[in-house]
């Protein structure tokens, strides 16, 4: 049986240019990343104008370094490919929505 985690679509650096997005940096061995994915899926249904993506920190090590990722999960809020805020560790739905509201997305 395929793991729920393995159903993520991983980005490459070339695909990493968007306007407003939330990027979750993940690891395939990270159980918190799977929980965070569910939170972000709920948010994606509510905020359809924000792109929410996943980046594997080991497959895209240079990109993780660029955004100062220290572990998984890490959520980076980007606007015009510029990091506005970075959160390390699991964030619940209310915490993520609070930052979306602060950025007036």
ABEGO torsion letter per residue (X at the ends): XBBAAAABBBBBAAAABBABBBBBBBBAABAAAAAAAAAAAAAAAABAABBBBBBBAAABAAAAAAAGBAEOBBBBBBBGGBBABBBBEBBBAAAAAAAAAAAGX
